[in-house]
Amino acid sequence: MKDIQSRGVQKRKKPTGTILTMDTNLMVKDQIAEALTARIKTLEKELQQRVQIETDLQELGQKYKLIFDKARDAIFIIQNDVIRFANRRARTVLGYTDEELSTTAIAELIHPKDRNLVASRHLKKLKGQKVPGTHSFRVISKTGKEIWVEHTAVRVNWEGQPATLNFVRNITKKRKLDAQLQFTARLEAIGTLAGGIAHAFNNLLMGIQGHTSLQLLDIDSKHPHYTTLKKVENAIQEGAELTQQLMGYARKGRYRSRSIAINEIIENTSRTFQKMKKEITIHRDLTQRPHAIEADQGQMEQMLLNLYINAADAMPDGGDIYLKTKNVTHRDIKSNLYEPRPGKYVMVTVSDEGLGMDKKIQHRIFDPFFTTKKSGKGTGLGLASVYGIVKSHDGYINVQSKKGRGTTFFIYLPAADKRKTKK
């Protein structure tokens, strides 16, 4: 029995090698599972990190895009002669969309007179050659507007190819302000000179007038020198009128300002002038209730007559002069040369259909002694005195003209202060 039992027990025992193999397999599987779990956790962590990096990059890109688009300067990439990438300011200044910029040759955006210079500097920059750090030129917007810009560029690589990163600032207003300051300074200097000359010349005329008058006191019309002395006296009178015009330009004349109605002065002076110039027809379009202005009546009359004469001279064969008055404010005054003071104004316009002027002449018409008339036909003081009278009354004057298409003068006179008028 014991043998049988012992044999039975022996039959139920498992082989030792098989147990070890199973344990080993279990251990290996556990290790693999742990390794896989660790790897999964690592991958999950890496994935989270990558997602975070991408999120950070997107946020950073949005921040840079925000800064890029909010920049006051136009910023863009030029590659292969077109704009490959532009910020919002660049699109606003030029008036083109990104798609239009990418298909428009950069040369078409540059003013024709500046293209060669800009193209030359761009090529030098691409080649790594030295060029001036900043320079100015004109660009043309989609609407055809001429814009002065200040430009700086650096060479970069864009998508593996050479390009330039460009920074452009609109300096149109700055240039207009500079032109205004130069224009004002030039006229002030000329005015000072004109005033000094007029004063000295007037003193000489007074001396001549005094001696001439003394001579005339001792003789009568039958004297052989009487006619000659009278001619001298008339010449002195003409010279005095010239000095008065110079004084007007230099703003050193004696004015008696009071509240006046400009329409009445325009009516009287224009009717008188038309009687003298039968070949001229004057049309009046005067507002019914213009603001009263604080001005010297004699100076206003001289200003208007000089403008009528200038208009008539521009129409040697006769023509039409158009006079207009209108109540405006400083917001209605458009000029590149000054910033008008806030307030109410009376606008007086004098228009003709004459020869007109080019821009070169327009820049000089208020200079004393400048004239386009033949020698002996004009003193060049008419418009100069107009300018002086307008400025002495704290007003403004603009001119619009085209060659062969007539000229219009816009005069803005400040309305009188009602509180001062009542006193």
C-alpha beads as a LAMMPS data file, in Angstrom:
LAMMPS data file: protein, C-alpha beads

423 atoms
422 bonds

1 atom types
1 bond types

-500.0 500.0 xlo xhi
-500.0 500.0 ylo yhi
-500.0 500.0 zlo zhi

Masses

1 110.0

Atoms # bond

1 1 1 0.000 0.000 0.000
2 1 1 2.725 2.340 0.906
3 1 1 4.365 1.667 -2.414
4 1 1 1.131 2.310 -4.221
5 1 1 0.503 5.514 -2.226
6 1 1 4.032 6.617 -2.710
7 1 1 3.754 6.033 -6.407
8 1 1 0.469 7.941 -6.492
9 1 1 1.998 10.856 -4.679
10 1 1 4.832 10.819 -7.036
11 1 1 2.430 10.982 -9.995
12 1 1 0.779 14.152 -8.622
13 1 1 4.051 16.151 -8.305
14 1 1 4.868 18.703 -11.099
15 1 1 8.268 18.856 -12.669
16 1 1 10.465 21.515 -11.039
17 1 1 11.711 22.953 -14.393
18 1 1 8.222 23.784 -15.614
19 1 1 7.403 25.825 -12.502
20 1 1 10.590 27.846 -12.863
21 1 1 9.807 28.592 -16.513
22 1 1 6.317 29.853 -15.711
23 1 1 7.606 32.066 -12.933
24 1 1 10.249 33.453 -15.230
25 1 1 7.681 34.193 -17.934
26 1 1 5.490 35.976 -15.432
27 1 1 8.407 38.066 -14.264
28 1 1 9.337 38.962 -17.824
29 1 1 5.761 39.904 -18.618
30 1 1 5.628 42.062 -15.507
31 1 1 8.871 43.762 -16.460
32 1 1 7.636 44.339 -19.999
33 1 1 4.370 45.706 -18.653
34 1 1 6.227 48.002 -16.293
35 1 1 8.524 49.124 -19.103
36 1 1 5.557 49.715 -21.396
37 1 1 3.744 51.597 -18.667
38 1 1 6.822 53.731 -18.016
39 1 1 7.237 54.341 -21.743
40 1 1 3.596 55.264 -22.116
41 1 1 3.918 57.700 -19.233
42 1 1 7.049 59.171 -20.843
43 1 1 5.305 59.482 -24.187
44 1 1 2.291 61.044 -22.505
45 1 1 4.585 63.514 -20.761
46 1 1 6.426 64.254 -23.998
47 1 1 3.101 64.665 -25.763
48 1 1 1.906 67.051 -23.078
49 1 1 5.164 68.964 -23.360
50 1 1 4.868 69.087 -27.130
51 1 1 1.263 70.264 -26.914
52 1 1 2.351 72.912 -24.424
53 1 1 5.218 73.998 -26.688
54 1 1 2.866 74.240 -29.656
55 1 1 0.408 76.217 -27.551
56 1 1 3.200 78.507 -26.372
57 1 1 4.412 78.925 -29.951
58 1 1 0.910 79.770 -31.116
59 1 1 0.515 82.302 -28.309
60 1 1 3.946 83.733 -29.067
61 1 1 3.100 83.885 -32.769
62 1 1 -0.153 85.684 -31.972
63 1 1 1.709 88.130 -29.748
64 1 1 4.286 88.821 -32.446
65 1 1 1.526 89.146 -35.050
66 1 1 -0.305 91.548 -32.759
67 1 1 2.852 93.623 -32.299
68 1 1 3.612 93.357 -36.011
69 1 1 0.142 94.532 -37.017
70 1 1 -0.071 97.229 -34.344
71 1 1 3.264 98.767 -35.366
72 1 1 3.063 102.411 -36.472
73 1 1 5.485 101.709 -39.305
74 1 1 4.770 99.686 -42.410
75 1 1 6.807 96.452 -42.238
76 1 1 7.138 94.013 -45.133
77 1 1 9.351 91.451 -46.849
78 1 1 10.497 92.061 -50.441
79 1 1 11.591 89.008 -52.384
80 1 1 11.804 88.517 -56.144
81 1 1 10.663 92.133 -56.670
82 1 1 7.304 91.687 -54.928
83 1 1 6.079 92.049 -51.358
84 1 1 5.838 88.553 -49.921
85 1 1 4.631 89.462 -46.450
86 1 1 3.219 92.738 -45.064
87 1 1 1.747 94.003 -41.826
88 1 1 -1.557 95.805 -41.514
89 1 1 0.045 99.249 -41.612
90 1 1 1.710 98.468 -44.938
91 1 1 -1.599 97.360 -46.408
92 1 1 -3.298 100.491 -45.060
93 1 1 -0.692 102.911 -46.407
94 1 1 -0.524 101.340 -49.851
95 1 1 -4.206 100.381 -50.066
96 1 1 -3.544 96.883 -51.444
97 1 1 -4.517 93.426 -50.164
98 1 1 -1.892 90.735 -49.466
99 1 1 -2.823 88.973 -52.696
100 1 1 -2.482 92.181 -54.722
101 1 1 0.876 92.983 -53.139
102 1 1 2.214 89.522 -53.923
103 1 1 1.434 90.003 -57.628
104 1 1 2.353 93.688 -58.009
105 1 1 5.913 94.568 -58.964
106 1 1 7.474 96.728 -56.255
107 1 1 8.578 99.238 -58.922
108 1 1 4.916 100.055 -59.627
109 1 1 4.512 101.214 -56.019
110 1 1 7.396 103.723 -56.271
111 1 1 7.058 107.208 -57.744
112 1 1 8.506 107.194 -61.294
113 1 1 11.113 109.843 -60.401
114 1 1 12.394 107.772 -57.459
115 1 1 12.333 104.247 -58.963
116 1 1 15.913 104.083 -60.213
117 1 1 17.391 105.214 -56.897
118 1 1 15.228 102.850 -54.829
119 1 1 15.896 99.885 -57.143
120 1 1 19.647 100.505 -57.046
121 1 1 19.744 100.583 -53.248
122 1 1 17.570 97.471 -53.013
123 1 1 19.944 95.478 -55.247
124 1 1 22.959 96.653 -53.265
125 1 1 21.270 95.608 -50.030
126 1 1 20.555 92.119 -51.425
127 1 1 24.224 91.787 -52.398
128 1 1 25.323 92.802 -48.920
129 1 1 26.820 96.090 -50.084
130 1 1 26.752 99.204 -47.933
131 1 1 23.936 101.680 -48.542
132 1 1 22.699 104.678 -46.487
133 1 1 20.820 103.489 -43.412
134 1 1 17.747 105.646 -44.005
135 1 1 16.514 107.508 -47.049
136 1 1 13.303 109.167 -48.223
137 1 1 11.289 108.745 -51.391
138 1 1 7.717 108.761 -52.673
139 1 1 5.361 105.818 -53.027
140 1 1 2.096 105.710 -54.932
141 1 1 -0.955 104.180 -53.227
142 1 1 -3.591 102.142 -55.028
143 1 1 -5.738 105.287 -55.334
144 1 1 -2.844 107.191 -56.932
145 1 1 -2.039 109.266 -53.841
146 1 1 1.578 110.422 -53.553
147 1 1 3.042 109.600 -50.126
148 1 1 6.475 110.549 -48.808
149 1 1 8.086 107.784 -46.743
150 1 1 11.249 107.238 -44.741
151 1 1 12.744 103.806 -45.485
152 1 1 15.127 101.433 -43.714
153 1 1 15.944 97.861 -44.807
154 1 1 18.048 94.864 -43.698
155 1 1 19.028 91.741 -45.629
156 1 1 17.404 88.493 -44.411
157 1 1 16.704 84.956 -45.578
158 1 1 13.062 84.236 -46.220
159 1 1 12.096 80.607 -46.847
160 1 1 15.676 79.814 -47.813
161 1 1 16.128 82.668 -50.283
162 1 1 17.626 86.182 -49.922
163 1 1 15.145 88.981 -49.208
164 1 1 14.957 92.345 -47.471
165 1 1 13.037 93.216 -44.329
166 1 1 11.745 96.757 -44.807
167 1 1 10.573 99.398 -42.356
168 1 1 8.691 102.355 -43.822
169 1 1 7.322 105.423 -42.019
170 1 1 4.866 107.886 -43.540
171 1 1 6.503 111.330 -43.321
172 1 1 4.119 113.240 -45.609
173 1 1 2.817 115.422 -42.765
174 1 1 6.335 116.046 -41.516
175 1 1 7.478 117.209 -44.941
176 1 1 4.453 119.499 -45.208
177 1 1 5.277 120.983 -41.805
178 1 1 8.906 121.472 -42.848
179 1 1 7.736 123.163 -46.060
180 1 1 5.428 125.383 -44.008
181 1 1 8.259 126.450 -41.710
182 1 1 10.586 127.133 -44.644
183 1 1 7.885 129.078 -46.486
184 1 1 7.065 131.167 -43.411
185 1 1 10.723 131.818 -42.605
186 1 1 11.441 132.857 -46.202
187 1 1 8.509 135.268 -46.327
188 1 1 9.345 136.685 -42.907
189 1 1 12.911 137.349 -44.040
190 1 1 11.737 138.967 -47.271
191 1 1 9.169 140.977 -45.314
192 1 1 11.836 142.316 -42.974
193 1 1 13.994 143.311 -45.943
194 1 1 11.050 144.857 -47.791
195 1 1 10.012 146.828 -44.716
196 1 1 13.530 148.219 -44.262
197 1 1 13.797 149.204 -47.919
198 1 1 10.350 150.799 -47.887
199 1 1 11.150 152.819 -44.773
200 1 1 14.451 154.115 -46.173
201 1 1 12.924 154.802 -49.590
202 1 1 10.001 156.638 -48.014
203 1 1 12.386 158.918 -46.145
204 1 1 14.131 159.776 -49.421
205 1 1 10.803 160.510 -51.094
206 1 1 9.781 162.797 -48.252
207 1 1 12.983 164.803 -48.734
208 1 1 12.404 165.070 -52.486
209 1 1 8.757 165.961 -51.926
210 1 1 9.686 168.711 -49.479
211 1 1 12.184 170.378 -51.793
212 1 1 9.818 170.056 -54.770
213 1 1 6.970 171.655 -52.850
214 1 1 9.222 174.566 -51.824
215 1 1 10.180 175.129 -55.448
216 1 1 6.520 175.114 -56.533
217 1 1 5.650 177.712 -53.907
218 1 1 7.925 180.256 -55.599
219 1 1 6.699 179.745 -59.155
220 1 1 3.439 179.680 -61.082
221 1 1 2.190 177.562 -63.993
222 1 1 3.860 179.876 -66.498
223 1 1 7.331 179.169 -65.177
224 1 1 9.436 176.953 -67.542
225 1 1 10.212 174.472 -64.736
226 1 1 6.631 174.203 -63.459
227 1 1 5.654 171.243 -65.677
228 1 1 8.863 169.397 -64.851
229 1 1 8.388 169.886 -61.109
230 1 1 4.777 168.671 -61.330
231 1 1 6.004 165.519 -63.077
232 1 1 8.493 165.032 -60.251
233 1 1 5.658 165.440 -57.780
234 1 1 3.558 162.836 -59.622
235 1 1 6.526 160.424 -59.684
236 1 1 6.928 160.941 -55.938
237 1 1 3.258 160.041 -55.482
238 1 1 3.726 156.824 -57.471
239 1 1 6.808 156.004 -55.415
240 1 1 4.830 156.600 -52.224
241 1 1 2.201 154.130 -53.424
242 1 1 4.920 151.542 -54.019
243 1 1 6.340 152.039 -50.543
244 1 1 2.828 151.721 -49.142
245 1 1 2.500 148.356 -50.889
246 1 1 5.854 147.274 -49.505
247 1 1 4.769 148.336 -46.033
248 1 1 1.610 146.315 -46.515
249 1 1 3.635 143.232 -47.410
250 1 1 5.950 143.765 -44.459
251 1 1 2.881 144.272 -42.225
252 1 1 4.195 147.603 -40.981
253 1 1 1.504 149.861 -42.364
254 1 1 -0.800 151.985 -40.232
255 1 1 -4.160 150.253 -39.982
256 1 1 -7.400 151.430 -38.429
257 1 1 -9.271 148.267 -37.647
258 1 1 -12.998 148.298 -37.006
259 1 1 -15.906 145.955 -37.529
260 1 1 -16.821 146.016 -41.217
261 1 1 -19.070 144.121 -43.633
262 1 1 -16.912 142.561 -46.342
263 1 1 -19.814 142.186 -48.800
264 1 1 -20.288 145.956 -49.015
265 1 1 -16.588 146.476 -49.773
266 1 1 -16.665 143.747 -52.447
267 1 1 -19.771 145.279 -54.054
268 1 1 -18.260 148.779 -54.206
269 1 1 -14.771 147.817 -55.365
270 1 1 -15.964 145.319 -57.987
271 1 1 -18.467 147.756 -59.543
272 1 1 -15.815 150.468 -59.696
273 1 1 -13.308 148.101 -61.266
274 1 1 -15.790 146.857 -63.870
275 1 1 -16.399 150.435 -65.008
276 1 1 -12.659 150.747 -65.608
277 1 1 -12.390 147.373 -67.394
278 1 1 -15.282 147.071 -69.827
279 1 1 -13.891 143.821 -71.260
280 1 1 -14.209 142.140 -67.845
281 1 1 -17.489 140.737 -66.497
282 1 1 -17.706 140.278 -62.738
283 1 1 -20.060 137.739 -61.169
284 1 1 -20.897 137.993 -57.460
285 1 1 -22.161 135.162 -55.249
286 1 1 -22.171 136.725 -51.781
287 1 1 -23.614 135.065 -48.723
288 1 1 -26.526 137.038 -47.254
289 1 1 -25.192 137.236 -43.688
290 1 1 -21.400 137.084 -43.612
291 1 1 -19.637 137.304 -40.272
292 1 1 -18.432 140.792 -39.446
293 1 1 -14.656 141.084 -39.587
294 1 1 -12.242 143.321 -37.678
295 1 1 -10.258 145.018 -40.439
296 1 1 -8.963 148.220 -41.991
297 1 1 -11.335 149.199 -44.785
298 1 1 -8.665 150.841 -46.916
299 1 1 -6.450 147.758 -46.700
300 1 1 -9.358 145.489 -47.657
301 1 1 -10.085 147.668 -50.677
302 1 1 -6.437 147.580 -51.738
303 1 1 -6.300 143.797 -51.294
304 1 1 -9.396 143.246 -53.455
305 1 1 -8.322 145.684 -56.190
306 1 1 -4.935 143.988 -56.452
307 1 1 -6.668 140.638 -56.878
308 1 1 -9.005 142.075 -59.539
309 1 1 -6.026 143.544 -61.417
310 1 1 -4.165 140.239 -61.209
311 1 1 -7.209 138.373 -62.574
312 1 1 -7.693 140.886 -65.404
313 1 1 -4.002 140.696 -66.361
314 1 1 -4.393 136.912 -66.671
315 1 1 -7.165 137.500 -69.247
316 1 1 -5.694 140.043 -71.730
317 1 1 -8.585 139.493 -74.151
318 1 1 -11.238 139.899 -71.460
319 1 1 -13.196 137.315 -69.514
320 1 1 -15.080 136.588 -66.319
321 1 1 -14.128 137.124 -62.691
322 1 1 -16.104 135.276 -60.019
323 1 1 -16.379 136.654 -56.491
324 1 1 -17.797 134.658 -53.610
325 1 1 -18.146 134.954 -49.836
326 1 1 -19.068 132.221 -47.397
327 1 1 -19.071 131.699 -43.637
328 1 1 -16.715 128.864 -42.668
329 1 1 -14.757 127.540 -39.707
330 1 1 -11.125 126.495 -39.357
331 1 1 -12.173 122.926 -40.228
332 1 1 -13.056 124.070 -43.757
333 1 1 -9.605 125.548 -44.403
334 1 1 -7.449 123.068 -46.295
335 1 1 -3.761 123.836 -46.650
336 1 1 -0.406 122.092 -46.713
337 1 1 1.418 125.146 -45.398
338 1 1 -0.236 125.992 -42.090
339 1 1 -2.579 124.848 -39.334
340 1 1 -5.352 127.476 -38.955
341 1 1 -6.352 128.737 -35.540
342 1 1 -9.731 127.409 -34.339
343 1 1 -12.656 129.747 -34.893
344 1 1 -15.052 131.271 -37.403
345 1 1 -13.906 132.844 -40.660
346 1 1 -15.281 134.580 -43.731
347 1 1 -13.991 132.983 -46.916
348 1 1 -13.521 135.331 -49.885
349 1 1 -12.702 133.739 -53.238
350 1 1 -11.586 135.539 -56.389
351 1 1 -11.517 133.312 -59.490
352 1 1 -10.606 133.947 -63.099
353 1 1 -10.545 131.905 -66.304
354 1 1 -7.168 133.160 -67.398
355 1 1 -3.754 131.765 -68.219
356 1 1 -3.222 129.989 -64.906
357 1 1 0.105 129.079 -63.303
358 1 1 2.266 126.023 -62.851
359 1 1 3.421 124.915 -59.391
360 1 1 6.828 126.530 -59.764
361 1 1 5.289 129.976 -60.241
362 1 1 2.685 129.388 -57.515
363 1 1 5.490 128.932 -54.983
364 1 1 6.776 132.446 -55.723
365 1 1 3.727 134.588 -56.449
366 1 1 3.758 136.244 -53.013
367 1 1 7.428 137.195 -53.212
368 1 1 7.860 140.973 -53.608
369 1 1 9.140 142.068 -57.027
370 1 1 8.399 138.651 -58.551
371 1 1 6.309 138.980 -61.694
372 1 1 5.688 137.027 -64.885
373 1 1 4.845 140.216 -66.778
374 1 1 7.170 141.861 -69.262
375 1 1 9.620 144.480 -68.045
376 1 1 7.847 147.728 -67.239
377 1 1 4.409 146.103 -67.116
378 1 1 4.316 145.321 -63.402
379 1 1 6.116 145.929 -60.123
380 1 1 5.626 142.471 -58.647
381 1 1 4.184 144.019 -55.482
382 1 1 0.446 143.451 -56.030
383 1 1 0.159 139.901 -54.684
384 1 1 2.957 140.520 -52.205
385 1 1 0.889 143.318 -50.630
386 1 1 -2.209 141.081 -50.709
387 1 1 -0.297 138.482 -48.701
388 1 1 0.923 141.107 -46.236
389 1 1 -2.557 142.564 -45.726
390 1 1 -4.120 139.139 -45.155
391 1 1 -1.414 138.148 -42.665
392 1 1 -1.650 141.499 -40.844
393 1 1 -5.337 140.747 -40.259
394 1 1 -4.492 137.279 -38.857
395 1 1 -5.975 135.634 -41.933
396 1 1 -4.865 132.974 -44.398
397 1 1 -4.549 132.842 -48.166
398 1 1 -4.395 129.866 -50.526
399 1 1 -4.133 129.668 -54.284
400 1 1 -5.246 126.974 -56.717
401 1 1 -4.240 127.174 -60.345
402 1 1 -3.447 125.089 -63.397
403 1 1 -1.721 126.167 -66.545
404 1 1 -4.401 127.274 -69.004
405 1 1 -7.262 126.652 -66.550
406 1 1 -7.475 129.819 -64.513
407 1 1 -6.670 130.741 -60.930
408 1 1 -8.604 130.964 -57.670
409 1 1 -7.471 132.791 -54.541
410 1 1 -9.013 131.699 -51.241
411 1 1 -8.811 134.283 -48.460
412 1 1 -9.899 133.452 -44.915
413 1 1 -10.479 136.409 -42.590
414 1 1 -11.268 135.743 -38.917
415 1 1 -14.705 136.772 -37.727
416 1 1 -14.793 139.722 -35.321
417 1 1 -15.148 138.974 -31.631
418 1 1 -18.702 140.095 -30.782
419 1 1 -17.710 140.973 -27.230
420 1 1 -15.080 143.418 -28.519
421 1 1 -17.416 144.766 -31.202
422 1 1 -20.049 145.812 -28.664
423 1 1 -17.591 147.956 -26.704

Bonds

1 1 1 2
2 1 2 3
3 1 3 4
4 1 4 5
5 1 5 6
6 1 6 7
7 1 7 8
8 1 8 9
9 1 9 10
10 1 10 11
11 1 11 12
12 1 12 13
13 1 13 14
14 1 14 15
15 1 15 16
16 1 16 17
17 1 17 18
18 1 18 19
19 1 19 20
20 1 20 21
21 1 21 22
22 1 22 23
23 1 23 24
24 1 24 25
25 1 25 26
26 1 26 27
27 1 27 28
28 1 28 29
29 1 29 30
30 1 30 31
31 1 31 32
32 1 32 33
33 1 33 34
34 1 34 35
35 1 35 36
36 1 36 37
37 1 37 38
38 1 38 39
39 1 39 40
40 1 40 41
41 1 41 42
42 1 42 43
43 1 43 44
44 1 44 45
45 1 45 46
46 1 46 47
47 1 47 48
48 1 48 49
49 1 49 50
50 1 50 51
51 1 51 52
52 1 52 53
53 1 53 54
54 1 54 55
55 1 55 56
56 1 56 57
57 1 57 58
58 1 58 59
59 1 59 60
60 1 60 61
61 1 61 62
62 1 62 63
63 1 63 64
64 1 64 65
65 1 65 66
66 1 66 67
67 1 67 68
68 1 68 69
69 1 69 70
70 1 70 71
71 1 71 72
72 1 72 73
73 1 73 74
74 1 74 75
75 1 75 76
76 1 76 77
77 1 77 78
78 1 78 79
79 1 79 80
80 1 80 81
81 1 81 82
82 1 82 83
83 1 83 84
84 1 84 85
85 1 85 86
86 1 86 87
87 1 87 88
88 1 88 89
89 1 89 90
90 1 90 91
91 1 91 92
92 1 92 93
93 1 93 94
94 1 94 95
95 1 95 96
96 1 96 97
97 1 97 98
98 1 98 99
99 1 99 100
100 1 100 101
101 1 101 102
102 1 102 103
103 1 103 104
104 1 104 105
105 1 105 106
106 1 106 107
107 1 107 108
108 1 108 109
109 1 109 110
110 1 110 111
111 1 111 112
112 1 112 113
113 1 113 114
114 1 114 115
115 1 115 116
116 1 116 117
117 1 117 118
118 1 118 119
119 1 119 120
120 1 120 121
121 1 121 122
122 1 122 123
123 1 123 124
124 1 124 125
125 1 125 126
126 1 126 127
127 1 127 128
128 1 128 129
129 1 129 130
130 1 130 131
131 1 131 132
132 1 132 133
133 1 133 134
134 1 134 135
135 1 135 136
136 1 136 137
137 1 137 138
138 1 138 139
139 1 139 140
140 1 140 141
141 1 141 142
142 1 142 143
143 1 143 144
144 1 144 145
145 1 145 146
146 1 146 147
147 1 147 148
148 1 148 149
149 1 149 150
150 1 150 151
151 1 151 152
152 1 152 153
153 1 153 154
154 1 154 155
155 1 155 156
156 1 156 157
157 1 157 158
158 1 158 159
159 1 159 160
160 1 160 161
161 1 161 162
162 1 162 163
163 1 163 164
164 1 164 165
165 1 165 166
166 1 166 167
167 1 167 168
168 1 168 169
169 1 169 170
170 1 170 171
171 1 171 172
172 1 172 173
173 1 173 174
174 1 174 175
175 1 175 176
176 1 176 177
177 1 177 178
178 1 178 179
179 1 179 180
180 1 180 181
181 1 181 182
182 1 182 183
183 1 183 184
184 1 184 185
185 1 185 186
186 1 186 187
187 1 187 188
188 1 188 189
189 1 189 190
190 1 190 191
191 1 191 192
192 1 192 193
193 1 193 194
194 1 194 195
195 1 195 196
196 1 196 197
197 1 197 198
198 1 198 199
199 1 199 200
200 1 200 201
201 1 201 202
202 1 202 203
203 1 203 204
204 1 204 205
205 1 205 206
206 1 206 207
207 1 207 208
208 1 208 209
209 1 209 210
210 1 210 211
211 1 211 212
212 1 212 213
213 1 213 214
214 1 214 215
215 1 215 216
216 1 216 217
217 1 217 218
218 1 218 219
219 1 219 220
220 1 220 221
221 1 221 222
222 1 222 223
223 1 223 224
224 1 224 225
225 1 225 226
226 1 226 227
227 1 227 228
228 1 228 229
229 1 229 230
230 1 230 231
231 1 231 232
232 1 232 233
233 1 233 234
234 1 234 235
235 1 235 236
236 1 236 237
237 1 237 238
238 1 238 239
239 1 239 240
240 1 240 241
241 1 241 242
242 1 242 243
243 1 243 244
244 1 244 245
245 1 245 246
246 1 246 247
247 1 247 248
248 1 248 249
249 1 249 250
250 1 250 251
251 1 251 252
252 1 252 253
253 1 253 254
254 1 254 255
255 1 255 256
256 1 256 257
257 1 257 258
258 1 258 259
259 1 259 260
260 1 260 261
261 1 261 262
262 1 262 263
263 1 263 264
264 1 264 265
265 1 265 266
266 1 266 267
267 1 267 268
268 1 268 269
269 1 269 270
270 1 270 271
271 1 271 272
272 1 272 273
273 1 273 274
274 1 274 275
275 1 275 276
276 1 276 277
277 1 277 278
278 1 278 279
279 1 279 280
280 1 280 281
281 1 281 282
282 1 282 283
283 1 283 284
284 1 284 285
285 1 285 286
286 1 286 287
287 1 287 288
288 1 288 289
289 1 289 290
290 1 290 291
291 1 291 292
292 1 292 293
293 1 293 294
294 1 294 295
295 1 295 296
296 1 296 297
297 1 297 298
298 1 298 299
299 1 299 300
300 1 300 301
301 1 301 302
302 1 302 303
303 1 303 304
304 1 304 305
305 1 305 306
306 1 306 307
307 1 307 308
308 1 308 309
309 1 309 310
310 1 310 311
311 1 311 312
312 1 312 313
313 1 313 314
314 1 314 315
315 1 315 316
316 1 316 317
317 1 317 318
318 1 318 319
319 1 319 320
320 1 320 321
321 1 321 322
322 1 322 323
323 1 323 324
324 1 324 325
325 1 325 326
326 1 326 327
327 1 327 328
328 1 328 329
329 1 329 330
330 1 330 331
331 1 331 332
332 1 332 333
333 1 333 334
334 1 334 335
335 1 335 336
336 1 336 337
337 1 337 338
338 1 338 339
339 1 339 340
340 1 340 341
341 1 341 342
342 1 342 343
343 1 343 344
344 1 344 345
345 1 345 346
346 1 346 347
347 1 347 348
348 1 348 349
349 1 349 350
350 1 350 351
351 1 351 352
352 1 352 353
353 1 353 354
354 1 354 355
355 1 355 356
356 1 356 357
357 1 357 358
358 1 358 359
359 1 359 360
360 1 360 361
361 1 361 362
362 1 362 363
363 1 363 364
364 1 364 365
365 1 365 366
366 1 366 367
367 1 367 368
368 1 368 369
369 1 369 370
370 1 370 371
371 1 371 372
372 1 372 373
373 1 373 374
374 1 374 375
375 1 375 376
376 1 376 377
377 1 377 378
378 1 378 379
379 1 379 380
380 1 380 381
381 1 381 382
382 1 382 383
383 1 383 384
384 1 384 385
385 1 385 386
386 1 386 387
387 1 387 388
388 1 388 389
389 1 389 390
390 1 390 391
391 1 391 392
392 1 392 393
393 1 393 394
394 1 394 395
395 1 395 396
396 1 396 397
397 1 397 398
398 1 398 399
399 1 399 400
400 1 400 401
401 1 401 402
402 1 402 403
403 1 403 404
404 1 404 405
405 1 405 406
406 1 406 407
407 1 407 408
408 1 408 409
409 1 409 410
410 1 410 411
411 1 411 412
412 1 412 413
413 1 413 414
414 1 414 415
415 1 415 416
416 1 416 417
417 1 417 418
418 1 418 419
419 1 419 420
420 1 420 421
421 1 421 422
422 1 422 423
